[in-house]
Amino acid sequence: MNKFEICVLSHWISGVLFAGRDSMEINYVDYISYLKINYILIGKAAIGILILIVFFNLLALAIGIYSIKWKKIIFPKFVLSILYLFYAPMKWIFNAFSMNEFLIDEILVEIQNAISLEKFKENDQRKIVLLPQCLRNSNCHARCDPLYGFVCTKCGQCDIGKVLKEAEMRDFKVFIIPGSSFVKKIFKDYRPTSCIGVACPVELSESMQKTSVIPSQGVYLLNDGCFETRVNVSDIVKKMDLISPLAETSLNEKEIQGSEVKEYV
């Protein structure tokens, strides 16, 4: 019995004590009838709220898919608010029905990319690229600096060396982070004005929400697994060129085409 029911019952008992036994049966019947009506109203309200939640989630999902497909972002704040608020149950439903679980994350990332695009272009003072350590080759011997993350030796065994070369040409600082908690440290110490983040869709959507105060652009990894992952370097270069365009790139056509297939399906 909740507090409300206790309050109603106490009023009924008070009425019995002061009104006498004759009104006891009438008051008791009224109390039971009131509770029945109350529970029916609560049930109807709960069903109505559930229907509204489902409707708004489907609407946000439909708008998000439309925005990605036609490259036209509409109602971005509504879509972000709904999908982030009901992120966990939506992911559970997608997994339960064997649907593409990364679709929600891709919608969130693409919309946030679009929202922050103009500010990202304007803030070119301290530009950074955040790369996950899982891009490293299994034979990598790079040391991990407590302030800057892994220090790449440009051995050529992974895509990180290519990204570093392009970043240096465009005055971007590259951090190879050992974990997501390292991002807070970089933001606090280096105070970037713009950021390019590279990660799987799940990590990317979560990180971009936490660091939304900094104009950011997200780039997906080509494969998941947290081990020897790959990235399309040309995608990162295109993001860099939004701020610091160059007439030429050091990437040749073969390198650009070598990582075109995206493995998130």
C-alpha positions as CSV (number, residue, x, y, z in Angstrom):
1,M,0.0,0.0,0.0
2,N,1.4,3.4,-1.0
3,K,1.3,6.7,0.8
4,F,-1.7,7.9,-1.2
5,E,-3.8,4.8,-0.3
6,I,-2.8,5.0,3.4
7,C,-3.9,8.6,3.4
8,V,-7.3,7.7,1.9
9,L,-7.7,4.8,4.3
10,S,-6.9,7.0,7.3
11,H,-9.6,9.5,6.2
12,W,-12.1,6.6,6.0
13,I,-11.1,5.4,9.5
14,S,-11.6,8.9,10.8
15,G,-15.0,9.1,9.2
16,V,-16.0,5.8,10.9
17,L,-14.8,6.9,14.3
18,F,-16.7,10.2,14.2
19,A,-19.7,9.2,12.0
20,G,-20.5,5.9,13.6
21,R,-21.0,2.3,12.5
22,D,-23.9,3.2,10.2
23,S,-21.7,5.0,7.7
24,M,-18.9,2.5,7.9
25,E,-20.2,0.2,5.2
26,I,-21.0,3.1,2.9
27,N,-17.6,4.7,3.4
28,Y,-15.9,1.4,2.8
29,V,-17.7,0.7,-0.4
30,D,-16.9,4.2,-1.6
31,Y,-13.2,3.6,-0.7
32,I,-13.1,0.4,-2.7
33,S,-14.8,2.0,-5.7
34,Y,-12.4,4.9,-5.6
35,L,-9.4,2.6,-5.6
36,K,-10.8,0.7,-8.6
37,I,-11.4,3.9,-10.5
38,N,-7.9,5.1,-9.5
39,Y,-6.1,2.0,-10.7
40,I,-8.0,2.0,-14.0
41,L,-7.0,5.6,-14.6
42,I,-3.4,4.8,-13.7
43,G,-3.4,1.9,-16.1
44,K,-4.8,3.9,-19.0
45,A,-2.3,6.7,-18.3
46,A,0.6,4.1,-18.3
47,I,-0.6,2.6,-21.6
48,G,-1.0,6.1,-23.1
49,I,2.5,7.1,-22.1
50,L,4.0,3.8,-23.5
51,I,2.3,4.4,-26.8
52,L,3.7,8.0,-26.9
53,I,7.2,6.7,-26.1
54,V,7.0,4.1,-28.9
55,F,5.6,6.7,-31.3
56,F,8.3,9.3,-30.6
57,N,11.1,6.6,-30.9
58,L,9.8,5.4,-34.2
59,L,9.4,9.0,-35.4
60,A,13.0,9.9,-34.3
61,L,14.3,6.8,-36.0
62,A,12.5,7.5,-39.2
63,I,13.7,11.1,-39.3
64,G,17.3,9.9,-38.5
65,I,17.2,7.4,-41.4
66,Y,15.8,10.0,-43.7
67,S,18.5,12.5,-42.7
68,I,21.3,10.1,-43.4
69,K,19.9,8.7,-46.6
70,W,19.2,12.1,-48.2
71,K,22.0,14.1,-46.5
72,K,19.4,16.5,-45.2
73,I,19.3,16.9,-41.4
74,I,15.9,17.8,-40.0
75,F,14.8,18.2,-36.3
76,P,18.3,17.3,-35.1
77,K,17.7,18.2,-31.4
78,F,14.5,16.2,-31.3
79,V,16.2,13.1,-32.8
80,L,19.3,13.3,-30.5
81,S,17.2,13.8,-27.4
82,I,14.9,10.9,-28.0
83,L,17.5,8.4,-29.2
84,Y,19.9,9.2,-26.4
85,L,17.1,9.1,-23.8
86,F,15.9,5.7,-24.9
87,Y,19.3,4.4,-26.2
88,A,19.4,1.2,-24.1
89,P,15.9,-0.1,-24.8
90,M,16.2,0.8,-28.5
91,K,19.5,-1.2,-28.8
92,W,17.8,-4.1,-27.0
93,I,14.9,-4.1,-29.4
94,F,17.3,-4.0,-32.4
95,N,19.3,-6.9,-31.0
96,A,16.2,-8.9,-30.2
97,F,14.9,-8.7,-33.8
98,S,18.4,-9.2,-35.3
99,M,18.5,-5.7,-36.8
100,N,21.5,-3.6,-37.5
101,E,22.5,-2.6,-34.0
102,F,24.9,0.1,-35.2
103,L,22.1,2.1,-37.1
104,I,21.2,4.1,-34.0
105,D,24.8,5.0,-33.3
106,E,25.4,6.0,-36.9
107,I,22.3,8.2,-36.8
108,L,23.6,9.9,-33.7
109,V,27.1,10.4,-35.1
110,E,26.0,11.7,-38.5
111,I,23.6,14.2,-36.9
112,Q,26.2,15.5,-34.5
113,N,28.6,15.8,-37.3
114,A,26.1,18.0,-39.2
115,I,25.3,20.1,-36.2
116,S,28.9,20.9,-35.3
117,L,30.2,21.2,-38.9
118,E,30.2,25.0,-39.2
119,K,31.8,25.6,-35.7
120,F,34.3,22.8,-36.5
121,K,35.4,24.7,-39.6
122,E,35.8,28.0,-37.7
123,N,37.9,26.7,-34.8
124,D,41.4,26.0,-36.2
125,Q,43.6,27.1,-33.3
126,R,44.3,23.8,-31.5
127,K,43.2,20.9,-33.8
128,I,43.4,17.3,-32.7
129,V,42.8,13.8,-34.0
130,L,42.0,11.1,-31.5
131,L,42.9,7.6,-32.6
132,P,42.1,4.4,-30.7
133,Q,45.1,2.2,-29.7
134,C,43.4,-0.8,-31.4
135,L,44.6,0.6,-34.7
136,R,48.1,-0.5,-33.8
137,N,49.6,-3.7,-35.2
138,S,50.0,-6.6,-32.8
139,N,53.8,-6.3,-33.2
140,C,53.7,-2.6,-32.2
141,H,56.4,-1.6,-29.7
142,A,55.4,2.1,-29.3
143,R,55.7,3.3,-25.7
144,C,52.7,4.8,-23.9
145,D,53.4,8.4,-22.7
146,P,51.3,9.3,-19.6
147,L,50.5,12.7,-21.1
148,Y,50.1,12.0,-24.9
149,G,49.2,8.4,-25.1
150,F,51.1,6.0,-27.5
151,V,54.0,7.5,-29.3
152,C,54.0,6.2,-32.9
153,T,57.4,5.4,-34.5
154,K,55.9,5.4,-38.0
155,C,57.0,1.8,-38.7
156,G,54.4,1.4,-41.4
157,Q,52.7,-1.7,-40.0
158,C,49.3,0.1,-39.5
159,D,47.3,3.1,-40.7
160,I,48.4,5.4,-37.8
161,G,51.6,6.4,-39.6
162,K,49.6,7.6,-42.7
163,V,47.3,9.6,-40.5
164,L,50.3,11.2,-38.7
165,K,51.9,12.2,-41.9
166,E,48.7,13.9,-43.2
167,A,48.0,15.5,-39.8
168,E,51.5,17.0,-39.6
169,M,51.0,18.6,-43.0
170,R,47.8,20.3,-41.7
171,D,49.0,21.2,-38.3
172,F,46.8,18.7,-36.4
173,K,48.0,17.1,-33.2
174,V,47.4,13.3,-33.1
175,F,46.8,11.4,-29.9
176,I,46.7,7.6,-29.8
177,I,44.6,7.0,-26.7
178,P,44.9,3.9,-24.6
179,G,41.3,4.3,-23.3
180,S,38.2,6.5,-23.3
181,S,39.2,8.0,-19.9
182,F,42.3,9.4,-21.5
183,V,40.2,11.8,-23.6
184,K,39.2,13.8,-20.5
185,K,42.9,14.2,-19.7
186,I,43.7,15.5,-23.2
187,F,40.8,17.9,-23.2
188,K,41.9,19.3,-19.8
189,D,45.6,19.6,-20.5
190,Y,45.6,20.5,-24.3
191,R,42.3,22.4,-24.5
192,P,41.6,21.7,-28.1
193,T,39.3,24.0,-30.1
194,S,38.3,21.3,-32.6
195,C,38.5,17.5,-32.7
196,I,38.3,14.5,-35.1
197,G,37.5,11.3,-33.3
198,V,38.0,7.8,-34.7
199,A,36.2,4.8,-33.2
200,C,33.6,2.2,-33.7
201,P,30.0,3.6,-33.9
202,V,29.1,2.7,-30.3
203,E,32.2,4.4,-28.8
204,L,31.9,7.3,-31.2
205,S,28.3,8.1,-30.4
206,E,29.0,8.0,-26.6
207,S,32.1,10.0,-26.8
208,M,30.6,12.7,-29.0
209,Q,27.8,13.2,-26.5
210,K,30.2,13.6,-23.6
211,T,32.5,16.1,-25.6
212,S,29.7,18.0,-27.4
213,V,31.1,21.3,-26.0
214,I,34.0,20.9,-28.5
215,P,33.2,21.1,-32.2
216,S,33.9,17.5,-33.4
217,Q,33.7,15.3,-36.4
218,G,33.4,11.5,-36.1
219,V,35.0,8.9,-38.4
220,Y,34.1,5.2,-38.1
221,L,36.5,2.3,-38.0
222,L,36.1,-0.1,-40.8
223,N,35.9,-3.1,-38.5
224,D,35.1,-3.9,-34.9
225,G,36.9,-6.1,-32.5
226,C,39.2,-3.8,-30.6
227,F,42.2,-5.5,-32.1
228,E,44.1,-4.6,-35.3
229,T,41.3,-2.5,-36.6
230,R,41.4,-0.4,-39.7
231,V,40.3,3.0,-40.8
232,N,39.8,4.7,-44.1
233,V,42.6,7.3,-43.9
234,S,41.0,9.3,-46.7
235,D,37.9,9.8,-44.5
236,I,40.1,11.4,-41.8
237,V,41.9,13.5,-44.4
238,K,38.6,14.8,-45.7
239,K,37.6,15.9,-42.2
240,M,41.0,17.6,-41.8
241,D,40.6,19.4,-45.1
242,L,37.4,21.0,-43.8
243,I,39.7,23.2,-41.7
244,S,43.1,23.0,-43.3
245,P,42.7,22.1,-46.9
246,L,45.8,21.2,-49.0
247,A,46.2,21.3,-52.7
248,E,47.6,17.7,-52.6
249,T,47.6,14.7,-50.3
250,S,50.5,12.3,-49.7
251,L,48.1,9.4,-50.1
252,N,48.2,7.7,-53.5
253,E,45.0,6.4,-55.2
254,K,45.8,2.8,-54.3
255,E,46.0,3.6,-50.6
256,I,42.7,5.5,-50.7
257,Q,40.9,2.7,-52.4
258,G,42.4,0.0,-50.3
259,S,40.1,0.6,-47.3
260,E,36.8,1.5,-49.0
261,V,34.7,-1.4,-47.8
262,K,32.9,-0.8,-44.5
263,E,32.3,-3.9,-42.4
264,Y,29.5,-2.6,-40.3
265,V,26.4,-4.2,-41.7
